[in-house]
Amino acid sequence: MSHIESDFSLVNIPVHLKQFVVDQDYDKYTPIDQAVWRYVMRQNYHFLGKRAHTAYLDGLQASGISIEKIPNIREMNRCLSEIGWGAVSIDGFIPAVSFFDFQAHQILPIACDIRTYDHVAYTPAPDIIHEAAGHAPIIKDEKYRDYLKIFGEIGSKAISSRADYELYESIRYLSIVKEDINATEEQVLAAEEDLARKTAAVTEVSEATQLSRLYWWTVEYGLIGDADQPQIYGAGLLSSVGESMSCLTDGVKKIPFSLDACIETDFDITKPQPQLFVCRDFDQLIEAVLEMKERMAVHLGGTESLHKAINSGQITTSVYSSGLQVSGTLHHLILDDQGEAIYIATGGPTALAFGDIELVGHDKSYHSHGFSSPIGKIKGNEKPLEDWTDAELEAYDLVVGKKTVVCFASGVEVVGRVSYIDRMQDKVVLIGFDECSVRYQERMLFQAEWGTYDMAVGAEIVSVYAGAADREKFQSGTHQPSETQTRRPIYTDVQKRQQQLYQIVRNLRIEEGAEEELPESLQAIRQELDASYPNDWLLRLEILEIMMDHHFPEADCQRLHAQIKEIGDADHELAVLIANGLSLLENK
């Protein structure tokens, strides 16, 4: 067992999702990171205690989240296990369908980087403030976690397009660059322009995009309850100091929740949201995502769904009416004169399953080059082949050892010697042929020298969805982890010294018996800040907190208070953050 696996032994991580799991590496967090966490959490705890969903405050503690320090994911995992959930560490953005897949297994994937000092109010990148303090607390509500699990089960089967994945890679890269303290303005601009091009190139709204929109306007940016006085439950709002305060003002439009309104409304992760949707309760969300399922290929099946699978370029599963599941990358279809699919073919490793369990002898290694088979009824017989009795099979010479000709109503013709007939739950699902050839009109689809022809049985395709049927055996999800890795910052000596000052102040705040050292220590730090870090408002705020808690002379506190306020007056982007921080101290 690997180090990471032992850390998360309380949660069963599916094999195909383990590739996304990374070590949190808690020691990477700097003292400034800890101060950023503390600032945001103190603000949110104070403000959201009255405006967030009722599960929020209790949910923080129940999730293993402290205001004072960045959470350890192992501890969060232990706490969440008590309600049947778990948590794992991931590296930044992962594909939406993979994120949903984690939730289907009651696992909260947490991107463990933390926003930089320059992005305290909001970051476009997923970070531990958003993922842990935003997503985890509301999971305490049973109905809400039911919604997340159901959403995950449905969302993990949503079919993406090729353009979706290119857009995901572009968003991921932009989020990494924007949080990289060493990135240049030119790099950020180039990433933004690339995202704009990729966004413009999207010509269709895929199922995965629709589900992502629904997720965004509910799990990420949802409001609940009375439209005039709603409560916040969306993780993006719960983790954003700025938006959690502004979202309830009249400047942000409140729209009654509906499925259609959400999936038809796109979003921009780099900007505050101009409107939000208010649901009645979490039951309404569950009803909506179940309605969404009825519109998806997983529910509808048919030719249109098969086209979606081909356009995705990813691993999908096509389910025959017999129950046979074909998992692989759908390569091409043969259509009849009415445009209906009569033959499917995958390219590359393919596996066959029934009831989400891989069939023995039909794994990726056996079907390593792909799989192909007809769809439809036998010519002159309205009864689907999957429902034929042994007597009906024998009358058609479909008997092991006999040579026969199978003519489909579509015109596909299979000629060969029957080598096996597989039934599952009284359904014929597979028939094997040796010495076999398969033709459609003048086109040769299979030749005898290629070996045994494994023919799927089914009058129609009743379901198509992303990913493999038996994902554990297939050991691959719909997408692989991105090759674009998040970046570790490279600190200058000046920045390293700044971090040391933060650690000294943190120690002075939490260590007992340091009262006598405080005046001299804090004065020395303030002098160094004035000399080398004139615009550092956050550390000055922490120093002011200590001074007020230990009843320093009022004149000294007022001088530091005025200095911090001057920093805000000179930078309007910091003004609100500083004002909020000072207000919290004044109202302690």
N, C-alpha and C positions, 0 to 999 in steps of 0.2 A: 504494500500500500504506500502511495506517495505521501509526501508531507502535506500537500494540499488536501488530499482525500481524507487523511486522518484528522485534519482540522475540521472537516465538515461531515464527520461520521454520523452525526445525528440526522442528516438529510440524505436521501437517496438521490444522487445526481445521475440522471440518465447518461448512458455511455456517449450518445451523440451530442450531448451538451457539455461534457467535460472539457472539450477542446476550448471552450470560452472561459473556463474558470482559471483564475490566476491567484497568486499569493498577494495578500493585502500589503505585506511588507510595512508593518506599522512604523518601524523606525525611520521611514523616509519622511514622515511628517516633521516639519520644522516648527520651532516655537511660534513663528508668525502664522503658520497654518493653524496651530492650536488657538491662537488669538482670534483669527478670522472665524473659526468654528464658534468660539465662545461669544463673539460679538453677535453673529447672526442668530444663534440659538437664544441668547438673552432677549434680543429684540422680539423674536418670534414668540417665545414663551409668554412674554409680557403682552404682546398685541393679540396673538392668536388665541390666548386663553379665553377671550370673550367672543371671538369671531369665527373660530374654526369649528368644525364638527365636534360634537360632544365627546367623541372617542379620542380626540387629539392628545390632550394632556396625559390622560391615563395610558394612552397608547405609546407615548414616548418612553415611559418607564417600563412598560410591559415589553417593549422591543429592545431593551438593553441600551437605551440612548440617554446619555448624560448631557447636561448643558455645559459642563466644565471642560470636557475633553472629547476629541474625536472618538467615535465608537470603534471598538474592536469587533470585526465581523464575526469572529468565533463566538464572542459573547452574545451578539445579536442572534446568531444561529441557535444558540442554546435557549435563549429566551423565547424566540419564535416557535421553537419545537414544542413548547407547551400548548400551543393552539394548533399544532399540526402543520406548521409552516417552517421554512428555513431560509437562510440567506447565504449567498456566495459572492465572492469578489470577481469582478470582470474588468476588462480593460476598455474603458470608454464606451462609445456607442457600439452596439452590436445590431445586426439586422432585426427589424421589428418582429418578424415572424419567429426568430429565435428567442427574442425577449418574451414574446407571448408563450412560447413553448416552456420556458422556465416556470411561468406562472401557472400553466396547466398542471405542472407537477408540484404546485404550492411552494415554489422557491422564488425568493425575491433576489434578482441579480443586482448587485450594487457596484457601480463604478467608483473606485476608491480614491481616485485623485480628488483634490480639493481645489476650489476656485482660488485664484491668486488674490493678493491684497488689493490689486487694482480692479478686481471684479467682485467686490464684496456683495453688492446689491443684486447682481444677476450675472449668470454665465450661460452661454449657449451650449457649453459642454456639460454632459452629465457628470455630476460630482457627488461626493459622499454626503454633502448637505442635502442635495436634492433627493438622492436615492434612498438614504437612510432616514433622515429627519422628515423628508417629504412623503415618501411612499409607505414606510413601515407603520407609523402610528395608527392610521385609519384601519389597518388590517385587524386591529382589535375588534372592530365591528363585524359580527358574524355575517350579516347580509352582504356587507361590502366585500369581504373576502370570498364569499360565494360568487359574487360578480366577477372578481378577478380570476378565479379558477375557471368559470364558465367561459369568460372572455378568452382566457389562455387556450382552452381546448379548441375553441372555434378559430381564434386568430392564428394559432399554430398551423392551421390547415389552409389558410388564405393563400391564394396563388399570386405571386409577384410577377412583374414584368422585368425584362432585361434593363429597361430604363430606370426602374425602381432601384435596382442594385447599384447602378452607376450613380444615381442621385444619393444613395446612402453613403457611398464611398466619398463623394464630394462633401457631404455634410460632415462626415466624420473627420475628414482632413481639415475643414475649416474650423471645426470646434477645437481641434488639437492646436492649430496655428494660433488661434485667438487666445488660448490659454498659455502659450509658450512665451515666457518672459524674454527669450532671446530671439523671437521672430521679428523680422523687419516689417515695416509698413508695406513694402512692396510684396512681401510674401502673403500678407493678409489680403491685400487688394487682389492679387492673382487668384487666391483661393475663393474670394467672394465672386470674382468674375467667372471662375469655373463653375461654381454653384449656379449662377444665373444662367449660364449656357446649358447646364444639365437640366435645370428646371424647365427652360424653354423647350428642350428636346422631348419632354414627356408629352405624348399625344393621346394617351389613354389613361383613364383612372382605373387602376387594377383593384382587385379585391383587397390586397394587402394595403394599398393606399387608403381605401375606404375605411378599413379597420383601424389604420393608424390615425386617421382623422377622428374617428369615434373615440379612440383611446385618448387622443390629445384633449378633446373637449370634455372628457369625463375624468379619467384617472389623473391626467396632468393638470387640467385647468377647469375642473368642475366646481359648480356651486350647487347647493342643495337647500330645499325648503321653500320658504316664502320668498317670492321674487322681489318683494320690497325690502326684506331683511334676511337675505340668504346667509347660509354658513359656508365656509370654505372647506372642501375636502380634497381638491386637486393638489398633487404633489408639487407642481410647478409654482403654485401660489404659496403653499405652505413653506417652501424653501427660499422664496424671494422676498427679501425685506421690502423692496420697493413695490412690487406688484401686489403683495398681500395687503398693503395699505391702500394702494390706488384702485384696486379692482372693485372695491365696494362703493366707490364714489360714483357720482352721476356721469363722470367722464367715460366710463366703460359701460357700454350697452348690455343690458341683461335680457336674454332671449329665453323663452320657455323651451325646455329641452324637447327635441324630437329626433328620431333616427335620421330622417332625410335631411333635416337642417344641418346636423353634424357632419354627415358624410359628404355633403355638397359644399362645405365650407373648408377651404384650405387654410393653412397656417404658416407663419414665418417664425422660426425658432429664434431669430436674432432680434426680434422686436417685441415690445409689450403688446398684449392682445387687445384689439379694439373692442371686442365683444366676448361675452361669456354666456354659457348655457346653464340654466338653472333647472335641475331635475326635481321632481316631486319627492322621490325617495329612491333608495337603491333598488327596490323592486322594479321601478320603471326602467332602470338601466338593464336589469336582467331581461326584462321583456324585449327591450330594444335589440340586444345582442342576439337573442334567440330569433328574432324576426330577421336580423341580418343574415343569419345562417341559412334561412330559407331562400335567400337570393343568391347564394354562393354555389360554386361548382360542386362543392362537397355534398350539397343537397340536390342539385339539379341534374348533374351528370350530362350525358349527351354530347353531341358533336361540338357545340359551342364551348363547352367546358374543356374538351380535348384540345381545341385551338388555344385556349388560355394556357394550358400546360405546355404546349409547344413554344408559345411565345415567351414563356418564363425562362426557358433554357436551364431550368433547375430540376432537381429530383422531385417527381410527383408520383402519385399513386392513382391508377385507373382501376375502378372496381366493376367487374362484370356482374350481370344480374344473377349469376350462379353463386356469387360471393367471392370469387377468385380476385385477388388483389395483385396488380402488376406494378411494381415499384422500380422506377428508373427514370432516365431522362428521355422523355418522349421525343422521338426524332422526326417522324413523319406519319401522315395518315393517307389512306386511299379513300376517296369519296365516290359515292355513286352519282348518277345523273341528277339526283335531287339535292346533292351537296351533303348527304349524310355519310358519316364515317362507317366504313365496312371492314377496315383493316387498320391495325395500329402496329407501330414498330418503335422500339426504344433503341438508343445507341449507348454502348458502354455497359458497365455492370448493372444488372437487373436482378431482382429477387421476386419470387412469387410467395404469396401468403394467403391465409384464410383466417378470418376472425382476428386479424392483427398478429397472427403467429406464423412465422416463416415456415413454408413447407419443406420437409426434409428432402434434400437432394436438389433443391431449387434456389440455392443461395447465389450471391454475387459471383462467386468463383465459377459456378456451373454455367450461368448465363453472363459470362464476362464480356461478351461482345454484343450483347443486346438480346431482345426477345421480340417476336412478331407473331401475330395471330389474327384470325378473322373475328368479326362481330356479326351476329345475326342468327336467323333461323335457317333450318335446312329447307331446301327447295321442296315445295309441295307438302310441307308439314307445318301447320300452325302452332303445334305444341313445341315450346322451346326445348332444345336438345338437353339442357340441364335437367329437365323434368322427366326425361324418358326413363321408362322402366327397363330392367334387364331384358325383358322379352322384346321390347321395342328396339333396343340396341341390337339384339341378335337378329331381328328381322331385317335390319339395315346392314347386316354383316359387320357390325361394330363389336367384334369378339376378338379377344386376345389371340394372336396367331393368324388371323384371317386377313387377306388383302381386300381392300375395299376402296370405293370412290365416294367421297363426301362432297356433295354439291350444295353450296349455300345459295339461298334465294338471291343474294347479291351478285352471283356469278363467280365467286371464288371457288376453286376446285382443289380438294386435297385428295391425293392418291397415295396409298401406302399400306403397309402391313401394321395392324394394331399391335403395339407392344405393351400397353397398359391402359387401364381406365381408372381414374381416381374419382371417388365420391367423397363428399364432405357434407354431413348432415342431410343425407338423402338427395344431394344435388351432385350431378356430374360436373366436375370443375375442370378436369384436364384429361385429354386423351393423347397418348404418345403413339407416334408412327415411325417405323423404320422403313428404309427403302422408299423414302417419301419425296414427292414433288408437290409444290403448291403453285398454282397459276391463277392469274386474274386476266381474262381476255388474252392478249398476246404477251403479257408480262409474267416472267418467271420470278416467283417470290421465294422459293426454297427448292434446293436441289438435294438429291439422295446422298451425294457424297459429303454433304455437310453434317451428317449424323442423324440422331433422333430428332424428329420434329415434335415439340411439345405444344399441342394445340389447346389454347384456352377455350373454354366453353361458356357461352353467354349470349343471350339474344340482344342485349343492349349494355351500354355503359351507364351505370346508375349513379356513379359518384366519381369525382376527380378532385384530388386535394394535394396540397404541398407536402413534401416529405414522404418518407417510406412508411409502409403499413407497420412493419415490425422494426421500429427505429433502433431498438437495442441490438438486434442481430445485424441490421444494415450498417449500424455504427456511423451514421452520417445524417445530419439534418438537411434542411433545404439549402443552407448556406455554410460556407467555411469562414473562420475568423479572418478579418481583414489583415492584409500584409502591412498596412499603415499603422505603425505603433505610436502610442502616446509617448510624449517626450519628457525625460527628466530634465529639470532646469539645471543650468550650469551657473553657479553663484560666484560673484566676484568677492574679493576680500572685504570690500565695504559692505556687501550684502550679508556675508557671513558674520561680520561683527554686529550688524543690526539684529540678526537672529539671536546672537548671544545676549544682547540687551533685553530682548523679549523674554528669554529664558530666565534671566536674572530677576526680572519683574515678576514673572510667573512664580518663581520660587519664593520671593518675598511675600507674595499674596497667600500662598498655600501652606508655607512652613510656619509652624508654631515657634514662639520664642524669638522671633526676629524683630520685635517691635523697637528695640533699642537701636538697631542698625538702620531702621527705615529712613529717618531724616537725612543722614549723611549719604546713604546709598542712593536714595531717590534724587537727591540734589546732584550727585555726580552723574547720574544717568541723564538727567535733564540738561545738564551742561553739555554732555556729549551729543545729545539729540540736537541742541541748538547749533552746535558747531558742524555736525556732519549730516543730520537728517532733519532739516528744518520743516519739511512738509509731512512728517510722520504723525498723523493725527491719532491713529489707533493706539500706539504705545503710550502716548500722552494721556489718552482717555483712560487706559488701564492704571496709569500712575495716579491720575486724579481720583479714581475710584478708591485706591488704597489710602490716599491722603484723607478723603472724606470719611472712610470707614474708621480711620484711626484718629479722627478729630484733629487734624493738623490746623494750624492757625487759619482763620477764615480768609485773611488777606492773601496768604500763599495759594490757597485753593482758587480764589478769584482770579489771581494773576494767571495761573495755568488754564483756568476756564476761558479766560479772554484770549489767550494764545491759541487754544484749540479752535475757538470760534473764528479767529482771524484766518486760520487756514481754510475754513469753510467759506468765508466771505470772498476769498481769493479764487475759489474753484467751485462753481455752481454745481458740478456733478457730485462734489463731496458734501455740499452744504446740508442736504437732507440727512445723509448718513451721520454727520457730526451732530446735527440738531437732535436726531433721534437718540444718539448715544448720550448726549448731555441730559436730555429730558429723562432718560431712564435713571441716571444717577440722581437727578434732582428729586425724583419721586420714589426713591428707595425707602 
